[in-house]
Amino acid sequence: MRDILWIALCMIGALMLYELKYQVHTAHETTLKLERELRHEREQLHMAEVEWTYVSRPERVAALAQTHLQLTPIAPEQIMQRDTVFSALTFPEQPTIHPHHHAVALPQGVR
């Protein structure tokens, strides 16, 4: 009877060891896959950085701006003092909401 118990315990231990080996193997395969994906993502990031460095060169951006934006130099009369900027701005009149009514009073001339 004792021998059967020891054989059963050894078999259970062997099955547990096999299951553990399988779990370790699966975890190792997953780790390798994630490392490959990470390496690929790092290469893609590096390529994006290289491309961004190439396309954002100041001389290239200046040439594209010259070609496509048709910018003109700023005239002296376009320059304002900071304090006069807000006084030069005009804002549209906002609708007034009366506290006791559900209607909105529209600005003059708006229908």
Contacts in CASP RR format, 6 or more apart in sequence:
PFRMAT RR
TARGET T0000
AUTHOR 0000-0000-0000
METHOD contacts of the structure
MODEL  1
MRDILWIALCMIGALMLYELKYQVHTAHETTLKLERELRHEREQLHMAEV
EWTYVSRPERVAALAQTHLQLTPIAPEQIMQRDTVFSALTFPEQPTIHPH
HHAVALPQGVR
65 71 0 8 1.000
80 88 0 8 1.000
92 107 0 8 1.000
93 107 0 8 1.000
93 108 0 8 1.000
94 107 0 8 1.000
95 104 0 8 1.000
95 105 0 8 1.000
95 106 0 8 1.000
95 107 0 8 1.000
96 104 0 8 1.000
96 105 0 8 1.000
97 104 0 8 1.000
97 105 0 8 1.000
98 105 0 8 1.000
END
